Amino acid sequence: MWGSIDFTRVAAIFDSINVQIGLAMDLVNIHKVMLQAAYRILVLLAIHLSAPLSASEQITIYIRDDVLEDYQSFVGERNVLTITDFNHRKMRRDVADMVLLQQALALGGFNKAFQYLPGKVNFRNTKMLETGELLLSFDSYWLSDAERLENAVFISHPIINKGEYFAAVYTSPKNQKALALRKTEDLKQLTGVSTPKWHTDWQTMSKLPLKQLIQEDEWLSQARIVHMGWVDIMLMPFFHDNNGIYQLEQIKLQRIPEVAVLLDDSRHFVISRHHPEGEAAYQAIQRGLQILRKSGQIEKMYRQAGFLIDPTQFTILNAKPASL
């Protein structure tokens, strides 16, 4: 049956197919290069259009002390708009949020300067957003929390999509019982801490089979009582830490290896509707995030920050049972 086949013609057809595949791959690569080039051009244009402002013209933003310290260590003397590589010992989800938001604003055409002030602020910022005293939050919000404020704030496109956010589990380095956590059943022997003010976190931890869930509304107080061993565990974002250690002043926490918890919600930036610059900042962020998403910068940033993990490498303590 092979006698009727013209193998020379078949070979020519395969050669033609290979050429077409090669051309298609070249087009894909060219498209990626063009997107990256366009992103860099837009960044340079945003820098060029930015004019230095006096202190009285700058927009004041309050940042939690430890986040601001890590952000300043990461950025150093560089222009934050030019940063495309996020591998750094101080890079974490909060710092990535700060960098991402500034780049999105600039790419979208919002060129106001910011003055950062440190402070152990958390829920005070939410009140200031509602009244218009604060333009926006450099720390992203869960969608479920942002929607509670939607009469007072604009909500951006997602920066972390639903299903992408896996939290690490932290405990005191001295808490051997918590450090032995490897499966969901082990949670029955442990206590945890969170706050209902973070709706997604609280609902997620409430569904875990913990011995007890303690309410503490301030993040720093949560970290302190876990450090002291008064509560066994708390959830925190993954980041490039030092052998699983997180340290802030006298507080020292250890990441429990091999386990993670899915926080099944998306994260967004929120911008005050009542601030004079609110509408302009919102429109700029939306445009900028679309550019960053298409160029691959958002995923790249969070992966290099150590925040986006491969869930197949961990035991997900709240994974849904496989359907039979």
Order of alpha helices (4+ residues) and beta strands (2+ residues): alpha-beta-alpha-alpha-beta-alpha-beta-alpha-beta-beta-alpha-beta-alpha-beta-alpha-beta-beta-beta-beta-beta-alpha-alpha-beta
